[in-house]
Amino acid sequence: MLADLEELVVCESFSADHAALARSAEVVGALGARLLGAVPETIVIDGVTHLRWTFGTPRVLLLGHHDTVWPVGSLESHPWSVADGTARGPGVLDMKAGLVQMFHALASLPSPEGVCVLVNGDEEIGSPTSRELIEEAARGCAATFVLEASANEAGALKTARKGTSRYEVVVHGKAAHAGLEPHRGINAAVEAAHQVLAIAGLGASAGAVGTTCPVLGATTITPTLMSAGSTLNTVPALARISVDVRVPTLAAQDRTDELMRALTARTPGARLTVRGGKKRPPMEPESSAELFALASRIASELGQEPLRGVAVGGASDGNFTAAAGCPTLDGLGAVGGGAHADTEHVQVARMIPRTRLLAQLVARRTSTSPSAGCPTTPTS
């Protein structure tokens, strides 16, 4: 498993580099073909390469991604290494170790019959080209297991996730010489300052609707990036504000969208354009409850430590599968920490126990007859 993990990590796969993603897909596809005995279907959408294996009529969807947040060349400063029981390297935790565990879990079963494996190449940027593939597969399956990393170093599974929305508020003003005639301008930076304060105060209004989920907590609306102006001696004619939104329920997501689009300019002559919107729906606790209970029983049977489930603010493709009505359990991948950071790492000793847990989950769920199958053509 470590040899397979090294092979994936040293093949860099930055989300924005389509050529790197194509190379990564070849490596991931070859690994899956060797372990599963079937060549994947390669799906390229808008230059992004995704992989899919379909065995019979799927009842279980195994979901992962091979893209990472690490630009090509990151191996020079963050080389692959294994020392003192810890594996390191770009994307080792998020989520190349999860892919290795997934393939080995399936390979350990008598047959992968009843499973659809989908590995996309754009999860880290919101899955814009793979969302439809994910939702289509999920609607035909009785369970989705997401191979994202565990929630923490203790190995907690992710049983609920907030939904996400992304906005950009563009402030339109009017340029003028800052020294000679500033009064003739309309200062977009000043208006942006008003909007940052207004946006930061929207959380309470959004929270008035849809925050009935005590597990996921309150809606958060956070101004993040802001820019304004073009030169030091010019009244800014344009400003931009990026806004990150995390919501516990669909109702809160709808309410937040209404509030963002209702923003109004406070500086005379300025006007606003609100771009963006809803990205991922929330993965509410009910979607994972039964599967988490099953995973807990299996862990006990295997003599593993008791499982813990936690709600997290970050989103994944599991948000899409849960919203599509498919029971979803997330965080079944590697145990470690430091995702997206210099400290990204995987606890090597936890890889085999997690692989065994996933294998048993798949075996139990593929033995249950669903109402329908994954609407794709079998590849083996």
C-alpha positions in Angstrom: 0.0 0.0 0.0 2.9 2.4 0.7 4.4 1.6 -2.7 1.1 2.4 -4.3 0.7 5.6 -2.3 4.2 6.8 -3.3 3.3 6.2 -6.9 0.2 8.5 -6.6 1.9 11.2 -4.6 4.9 11.6 -6.9 2.6 12.1 -9.8 1.5 15.7 -9.0 -2.1 16.7 -9.8 -2.9 20.3 -9.2 -6.5 21.0 -9.9 -5.8 23.9 -12.3 -3.3 22.0 -14.4 -5.2 19.8 -16.8 -2.1 18.1 -18.2 -1.0 17.1 -14.8 -4.5 15.8 -14.0 -4.4 13.7 -17.2 -1.1 12.2 -16.1 -2.5 11.5 -12.6 -5.6 9.9 -14.1 -3.4 7.5 -16.0 -1.5 6.5 -12.8 -4.7 6.2 -10.7 -6.4 4.3 -13.5 -3.5 1.8 -13.8 -3.5 1.2 -10.1 -7.2 0.6 -10.1 -7.0 -1.7 -13.1 -4.2 -3.8 -11.5 -6.1 -4.2 -8.2 -9.6 -4.5 -9.5 -9.0 -6.3 -12.8 -10.9 -3.8 -14.9 -9.9 -0.8 -16.9 -11.8 2.4 -15.9 -13.9 4.5 -18.1 -12.0 7.8 -18.7 -14.3 10.8 -18.8 -12.9 14.2 -19.9 -15.1 17.2 -19.3 -13.8 20.7 -20.2 -10.3 19.4 -20.0 -10.7 17.7 -16.6 -10.1 14.0 -16.4 -12.4 11.8 -14.3 -12.4 8.0 -13.8 -15.3 5.6 -13.3 -15.5 1.8 -12.7 -18.9 0.1 -12.8 -19.4 -3.5 -11.6 -22.7 -5.0 -12.4 -25.7 -3.0 -11.1 -24.2 -0.8 -8.4 -25.7 -0.6 -4.9 -22.7 1.2 -3.4 -20.9 4.3 -4.7 -17.3 4.8 -3.6 -16.3 8.4 -4.1 -12.9 10.1 -4.3 -10.8 12.6 -6.1 -7.3 12.6 -7.5 -6.7 16.4 -7.7 -4.9 18.3 -5.0 -4.4 21.9 -4.0 -0.6 21.6 -4.5 0.9 23.3 -7.6 3.2 21.2 -9.8 6.7 21.5 -8.4 5.6 21.2 -4.8 7.5 17.9 -4.5 10.7 19.9 -4.4 9.9 21.5 -1.1 7.6 18.7 0.2 9.1 15.4 -1.0 7.5 12.1 -0.5 8.8 10.4 2.7 7.9 7.8 5.2 9.6 8.1 8.7 8.5 7.2 12.2 5.2 5.8 11.0 4.3 9.0 9.1 3.9 9.4 5.4 4.3 12.9 3.9 4.0 14.6 0.5 1.7 16.8 -1.5 -1.9 15.4 -1.3 -0.9 12.4 0.7 -3.8 12.9 3.1 -6.2 14.8 0.8 -6.8 12.3 -0.6 -4.3 10.0 -2.3 -4.0 7.6 0.7 -7.8 7.4 0.6 -7.7 6.2 -3.0 -5.1 3.6 -2.1 -7.2 2.3 0.8 -10.3 2.2 -1.5 -8.7 0.1 -4.2 -7.2 -2.3 -1.7 -10.5 -2.6 0.2 -12.3 -3.6 -3.0 -9.4 -5.9 -4.0 -9.8 -7.8 -0.7 -13.4 -8.7 -1.4 -14.4 -11.9 -3.4 -15.8 -9.6 -6.0 -16.5 -5.8 -6.6 -19.9 -6.7 -8.0 -22.5 -4.1 -7.0 -20.0 -1.2 -6.7 -19.5 2.0 -8.7 -16.2 3.8 -8.2 -16.0 7.4 -9.2 -12.7 9.4 -8.9 -13.0 13.0 -10.1 -10.4 15.5 -10.9 -11.9 18.8 -9.7 -13.2 18.3 -6.1 -10.8 20.9 -4.7 -12.3 23.6 -6.8 -16.0 22.7 -6.2 -16.4 19.8 -8.7 -17.8 22.1 -11.5 -17.4 19.5 -14.2 -18.1 16.3 -12.2 -21.1 17.3 -10.1 -23.6 15.9 -12.6 -21.6 12.6 -12.7 -21.7 12.4 -8.9 -25.3 13.1 -8.5 -26.3 10.7 -11.3 -24.3 7.9 -9.7 -25.7 8.6 -6.2 -29.3 8.6 -7.2 -28.9 5.0 -8.3 -27.2 3.7 -5.2 -28.2 2.7 -1.7 -25.1 4.1 0.0 -22.2 6.4 -0.7 -18.9 6.1 1.1 -16.6 9.1 0.7 -12.8 8.5 0.9 -12.0 12.0 2.2 -9.6 12.0 5.2 -10.8 11.5 8.7 -11.9 14.6 10.6 -9.0 14.6 13.0 -5.9 12.7 14.2 -8.2 10.5 16.3 -9.8 9.2 13.1 -13.4 10.6 13.6 -15.7 10.1 10.6 -17.5 13.0 9.1 -21.2 12.6 9.7 -22.4 16.0 8.7 -21.1 18.9 6.7 -22.2 22.5 6.2 -23.3 23.6 2.7 -21.3 26.3 0.9 -22.0 29.3 -1.2 -19.5 31.7 -2.7 -20.2 35.3 -3.8 -18.3 38.2 -5.2 -19.7 41.7 -4.6 -18.5 44.1 -7.2 -18.7 47.8 -6.3 -18.9 50.2 -9.2 -17.8 53.8 -8.5 -16.3 56.6 -10.6 -12.6 57.5 -11.0 -11.2 61.0 -10.4 -7.9 62.5 -9.5 -7.4 62.0 -5.8 -5.6 65.3 -5.4 -7.1 67.7 -7.8 -10.8 66.8 -7.7 -11.7 63.9 -5.4 -15.2 65.3 -5.0 -15.9 64.4 -8.7 -15.3 60.7 -8.0 -17.4 58.0 -6.4 -15.1 56.1 -4.1 -15.7 52.3 -4.6 -13.3 51.6 -1.7 -15.4 53.6 0.7 -18.5 51.8 -0.5 -16.8 48.5 -0.2 -16.0 49.3 3.4 -19.7 49.8 4.0 -20.5 46.5 2.3 -18.0 44.5 4.3 -19.6 45.6 7.5 -23.1 45.0 6.1 -22.1 41.5 4.9 -20.5 40.6 8.2 -23.7 41.5 9.9 -25.9 39.3 7.7 -25.3 36.1 9.8 -27.9 36.9 12.3 -30.5 37.6 9.7 -29.7 34.3 7.8 -29.7 32.5 11.1 -33.3 33.4 11.8 -34.3 30.8 9.2 -33.1 27.2 8.9 -30.7 26.8 11.8 -32.6 24.1 13.5 -29.6 21.7 13.3 -27.8 21.8 16.6 -25.1 19.5 15.2 -24.0 21.9 12.5 -24.5 25.1 14.4 -25.1 28.6 12.9 -24.8 30.1 9.4 -21.5 31.9 8.9 -21.1 34.7 6.3 -17.5 35.8 6.1 -16.0 38.5 3.8 -12.6 37.2 2.8 -10.7 38.8 -0.1 -11.1 42.5 -0.9 -9.5 44.7 -3.5 -10.0 48.3 -4.7 -8.4 50.9 -6.9 -5.9 51.0 -9.7 -3.3 53.7 -8.8 -2.3 55.6 -5.6 -3.6 58.9 -6.7 -7.0 57.9 -8.2 -10.3 57.7 -6.5 -11.1 53.9 -6.9 -13.7 53.2 -9.6 -14.0 49.5 -8.8 -13.8 47.3 -5.8 -14.4 43.6 -5.2 -15.3 41.6 -2.1 -15.3 37.8 -1.9 -17.7 36.2 0.5 -17.6 32.7 2.0 -20.9 31.3 3.3 -21.4 28.1 5.4 -24.9 26.9 6.1 -26.4 24.1 8.2 -29.7 23.7 6.2 -31.1 24.3 2.7 -33.5 26.9 4.2 -30.5 28.8 5.6 -28.8 28.6 2.2 -31.8 30.0 0.4 -32.2 32.8 3.0 -28.6 33.8 2.7 -28.9 34.0 -1.1 -31.8 36.3 -0.7 -29.9 38.5 1.7 -26.8 38.7 -0.4 -28.8 39.7 -3.5 -30.7 42.3 -1.5 -27.5 44.3 -0.7 -27.8 48.0 -1.6 -25.2 50.7 -2.1 -24.9 53.4 0.6 -22.6 55.8 -1.2 -24.6 58.2 -3.6 -23.9 57.2 -7.2 -22.3 53.8 -6.4 -23.9 50.6 -7.6 -23.4 46.9 -6.8 -23.3 43.7 -8.8 -23.6 40.4 -6.8 -22.1 37.4 -8.5 -21.9 33.7 -7.6 -24.3 31.8 -5.4 -25.0 28.3 -4.0 -22.2 25.8 -4.4 -22.7 22.7 -2.3 -25.9 21.8 -0.3 -25.5 20.8 3.3 -24.9 17.2 4.3 -27.3 16.9 7.2 -26.8 14.4 10.0 -29.8 12.3 9.0 -28.0 11.2 5.8 -25.2 9.4 7.7 -27.0 8.1 10.8 -27.7 4.6 9.7 -24.4 4.1 7.9 -22.4 5.4 10.9 -24.3 3.0 13.2 -23.3 0.2 10.8 -19.7 1.3 10.7 -19.6 1.4 14.5 -20.8 -2.2 14.7 -18.2 -3.3 12.2 -15.4 -1.5 14.0 -16.4 -3.3 17.2 -16.5 -6.7 15.4 -13.0 -6.1 14.0 -11.7 -5.2 17.4 -11.0 -1.6 16.4 -11.4 1.4 18.7 -14.9 2.9 19.0 -15.7 5.2 16.2 -16.6 8.8 16.7 -18.6 11.0 14.3 -18.3 14.7 14.0 -19.9 17.6 12.1 -17.5 19.8 10.1 -17.7 23.2 8.4 -15.8 22.1 5.2 -17.7 20.6 2.3 -17.0 17.7 0.0 -18.6 15.8 -2.8 -20.5 13.9 -0.1 -22.7 17.0 0.1 -23.9 16.3 -3.4 -24.6 12.6 -2.8 -26.5 13.3 0.4 -28.6 16.0 -1.2 -29.4 13.6 -4.0 -31.1 11.4 -1.4 -28.4 8.8 -1.1 -27.3 7.8 2.5 -23.7 9.1 2.8 -20.8 8.5 5.2 -17.7 10.7 4.8 -14.2 10.7 6.2 -13.5 7.0 5.6 -10.1 7.7 4.1 -6.7 8.2 5.7 -6.1 9.2 9.3 -3.7 12.1 9.7 -3.7 15.9 9.7 -2.4 19.1 8.1 -4.5 18.8 4.9 -3.5 21.6 2.4 -0.7 22.7 4.7 3.1 22.1 5.1 2.3 19.6 7.8 0.1 17.3 5.7 0.7 13.7 6.7 -0.9 10.3 7.1 -0.6 7.8 10.0 0.7 4.7 8.3 -0.5 2.3 11.0 -4.1 3.4 10.5 -4.2 2.6 6.8 -4.9 -1.2 7.0 -7.6 -0.9 9.8 -9.4 1.7 7.8 -9.1 -0.4 4.7 -10.7 -3.4 6.5 -13.5 -1.2 7.8 -14.3 0.1 4.3 -14.2 -3.4 2.9 -16.8 -4.7 5.4 -19.0 -1.7 4.8 -19.0 -2.4 1.1 -19.7 -6.0 1.7 -22.6 -5.4 4.0 -24.2 -2.8 1.7 -23.8 -4.6 -1.6 -25.7 -7.5 -0.1 -28.8 -5.3 0.3 -31.0 -5.0 -2.8 -31.7 -1.5 -3.9 -34.6 -0.1 -5.9 -32.4 0.9 -8.8 -28.8 0.8 -10.0 -26.2 3.3 -11.1 -27.2 4.4 -14.6 -24.0 3.6 -16.4 -22.6 0.9 -18.6 -20.7 -1.9 -16.7 -17.0 -2.1 -17.5 -16.5 -5.7 -16.2 
